[in-house]
């Protein structure tokens, strides 16, 4: 839900005191407030973000399709990309102008992989729990499930 901020100095420079490296807390707090405001206003967001599990979340529309990017790439004070992340994303049906259909998240670079259906849904949200492997990113396209 947020990128861990870059260090403002050289962390391995013995002449720079550790207290000058900065803190992730302001970035975490800003991300938390943005996602809470998004939820309050019916916009897509990450639900219950965790300071100890930094993750990137991006949502966009291109050529009439909705895309989601999740990234587990950060290391440092609180984020350690060497461990997997599981994140709950809530996609707003109203914001994304979704019709009454069955949807799934489909990995863009693995089109033959089985799509990820929502864990749950209601009239407002498609709710997905997505596990992101260590040091990986995932790009999904929101697809309508074709009935066979």
N, C-alpha and C positions, 0 to 999 in steps of 0.2 A: 504494500500500500504506500510505500515511500522508499526513496533511495536513501541509504545512509550517506550523510554528507561527506564530502572529501575532507581530508585533514588539511588544515590551513598552514601547515608547516611540514617539515620533514620528520616523520615519526622516529626514524632511526638515527637522527642527528643527536649525538650526545650533548651538544651545546644548547639544545632547545629544551626547556623544561616541559615535562609532561602536561602541566596545567595549561599550556598554550595550545594544546592539540584540539581543544574544543569539545563539545558534548553533542550527542545525538538527541538529547531530550527536546530541545526546541523544535527540531525537525519532526520528531515523533508526535509531539503535541499538536503541531500544525496539521500534520497528516490526519491525526485522529479527529480533530475538529472538522476538517474538510469532509471526511467520510461520514461523520455524524450529521453534518448539515445536508450532505447529499441524501442520506437516508430520510431525514426529516422532510425533505422536499421531493421525495419520490424519484430520486435520481440513482442511477447505477453506482454501486460502491462495494468496497470490501467490508464485510461485517466483522466486528470485534477484532480490529487489528491489534497486533502484539508488538510491543517495543523490542522484545528479544528475538522476533522473527521478521526481520526486514524483508520486504518483497516489493518488487515493482509491479504496478497495475496500470495498464493503459487500455482505453476503450475508444474505438473510432469506427467511422463508417467510410467505406470506399466502394465505389461502383455499386451502390445499393446494398452492400453486405456489411454486417457488423463483425468487427474483429476484436479479440481480447488478447493482450500480451501479458504474461506473468513471467517475472524474472527472479531467480534465486542466485544472485551473483555477488552479493556484498559480503565483505569480511571486515573485521575490526572490533571495536569496543563491544558492541552488542550483537552485531550481525555476524553469523558464521555460515557462509554458503556451503560448507562441507556437510551440512545436515539438511535433510529434506524439509520442505515446508508444506503444510496443508492449509489452504485458505478457503474461506467461504465467500464467494462472490455472489452478489445479488444484482441481477440485470432487470432494470425497470421496463415492464411491458409498455407503459405509457410513453416514457422518454424515447424508447427505441421504435415506437409505433408498430408493435408486434401484433399480428392477427391471432385469432383463436386457432392455434395449430400446435403440433408436437415439435419441440425443438431439441437440438443437441449441439454440443460444442465439438467441432471437428478439427483435429490438428491439421494445420495448413500443410506442413511438410511431410505428413504421413496420411495421405488420403485414403489408404486401404485399411487403416486402423479403425477399430470400432469407435464410434463417436461416444461422447460422454453425455448421458441424459441428465436432466436436472435431478438433484436429490429430492427436491420438493418444488411445488409451484402453487401459486394461488392467483387471484385475479390481478395482483399488482406485480409480482416478482417471479422470475425464474431463478432458483437458488441452486448453485453448483458448489460442490466441495471438490477442489482440485489439488492434487498432490504434485508438487514440483520437485524433481530430483535435485540432488546436490549439484551446484555449479552449472545449472541449466536454465534455459528460458523456454517458454512454450508460447506459440502463437496459435490461437484458435479462431475459427470462423463459426458464427452462429448459423446453423443450417436448419431448415425445416426437414423433419424426418419423412422420408418417402415411404408410404405404405405399400407393401408388396402383395 
